[in-house]
């Protein structure tokens, strides 16, 4: 029998992770860095599961062997190529027959291999528990500010300086605004996998150092911040970022003012028509139709984004930071955070 191991985050770096589940199961969520080498196809899993329920485990296992045995050589060669000499860790839904079958085949052919106890369910429990009472690896510094300020760009500048950052919007594949899905798609992202990505992003950070994140609502597009992360962010250091209206218009125009986004801008504008009111909607839609980006973005900021933001803002910032110059802002912010920690 192959060796069995319980999950530990160190395994994600030390082993080649092989997910023996179906492509559909893998797409819903999987261990970070895992490779999908399914023992059964999506359809075959349904067939074998039906046999198990209707005729019992013996008949189901015989059918499973009929389907999979001819693939063993190909599976072995594929996993060997992926492992490239590293030890192999195989898992399935709950550490059952699928992962044990592949692990046994690899062991019989002389590869260093282990089976994950509890499978994906054991890993999922670790992620869920992490967010039940979330404790970041270091104090959070949360960047707030109106749409178009450039908070994401500031995060990128901080990351380039070697600071600890987590870009929640990038992980959610959404910019967190009414127009935040343009050029991005959450269609293939599930809530479970989003939570795994967030868990993994925080896991990789060095302990004890400040962690810079962008302030978000509980939802980013279709994704919901896991566990009590939103509450922890609300109790953390808050930085209010500022920039002039002209700067914000220019930045929004640079980000969204692409002709390829024309249809998407129109659809997003239609979704907020009721909040704008009929006359204001007609005015802004006219700017878009004529592709007059400066007045279009200006009215979006003044008549929608800023008005909506102030409705939900219920806190006071710990620090105010101008984002007119991103490099200067990054330097000032790091110095301020380090100074506050030293006192």
RAVEN-V533463 format. One record per residue. N is the residue number from 1. OMEGA is omega in whole degrees, -180 to 180 (none if undefined). Layout:
n:omega
N:OMEGA
N:OMEGA
This chain:
n:omega
1:179
2:176
3:175
4:179
5:174
6:-174
7:170
8:-178
9:179
10:180
11:-178
12:178
13:-171
14:-173
15:167
16:-174
17:-179
18:179
19:-176
20:-178
21:-179
22:177
23:179
24:178
25:-180
26:-178
27:180
28:177
29:179
30:178
31:180
32:178
33:-177
34:175
35:-180
36:173
37:-171
38:174
39:179
40:172
41:177
42:-177
43:-179
44:178
45:177
46:-180
47:-178
48:179
49:178
50:177
51:180
52:-178
53:-173
54:-174
55:175
56:-175
57:-177
58:-180
59:-179
60:-178
61:176
62:180
63:177
64:178
65:177
66:-178
67:-168
68:-175
69:179
70:-178
71:-173
72:180
73:-180
74:178
75:-179
76:-179
77:179
78:-179
79:178
80:178
81:179
82:-177
83:179
84:177
85:179
86:173
87:-172
88:174
89:-177
90:176
91:172
92:-173
93:-179
94:176
95:-175
96:-168
97:-176
98:-180
99:179
100:179
101:-179
102:179
103:180
104:178
105:-180
106:179
107:-180
108:179
109:169
110:-179
111:175
112:-171
113:175
114:177
115:-178
116:178
117:179
118:175
119:-179
120:-178
121:179
122:177
123:-179
124:178
125:178
126:180
127:-179
128:-180
129:-179
130:-177
131:175
132:177
133:-168
134:175
135:-179
136:-179
137:177
138:-179
139:179
140:172
141:-169
142:-177
143:177
144:177
145:-177
146:179
147:179
148:-180
149:-178
150:-177
151:179
152:177
153:177
154:176
155:180
156:178
157:179
158:178
159:180
160:177
161:-179
162:178
163:179
164:-179
165:171
166:180
167:-176
168:-179
169:177
170:179
171:-180
172:-178
173:-179
174:-177
175:172
176:179
177:-179
178:-180
179:-170
180:-179
181:-177
182:-180
183:-180
184:178
185:174
186:-173
187:-176
188:-179
189:177
190:178
191:-179
192:-178
193:174
194:179
195:177
196:180
197:179
198:177
199:-177
200:180
201:178
202:-179
203:-175
204:-175
205:177
206:-177
207:172
208:-178
209:177
210:180
211:-178
212:178
213:177
214:178
215:-178
216:167
217:180
218:-179
219:173
220:-171
221:179
222:-177
223:178
224:177
225:-173
226:172
227:-178
228:179
229:180
230:-179
231:178
232:177
233:180
234:-179
235:-174
236:178
237:-176
238:179
239:179
240:-177
241:-177
242:172
243:-178
244:177
245:-180
246:179
247:-178
248:178
249:-179
250:-179
251:177
252:179
253:179
254:-176
255:-173
256:-172
257:179
258:-178
259:180
260:180
261:-172
262:-179
263:180
264:177
265:179
266:180
267:179
268:178
269:179
270:-179
271:-180
272:-177
273:-177
274:-179
275:178
276:-171
277:-173
278:-177
279:-179
280:177
281:-179
282:179
283:-177
284:178
285:177
286:177
287:-179
288:-179
289:179
290:-179
291:175
292:-168
293:-178
294:177
295:178
296:-179
297:180
298:-179
299:176
300:-180
301:-173
302:-171
303:-178
304:-171
305:-177
306:-180
307:-180
308:-177
309:-178
310:177
311:-174
312:-178
313:-176
314:-176
315:178
316:-179
317:174
318:-177
319:174
320:-173
321:176
322:178
323:176
324:177
325:-173
326:-179
327:178
328:180
329:180
330:180
331:-180
332:-178
333:-180
334:179
335:-180
336:-180
337:179
338:179
339:-180
340:179
341:-178
342:-177
343:none
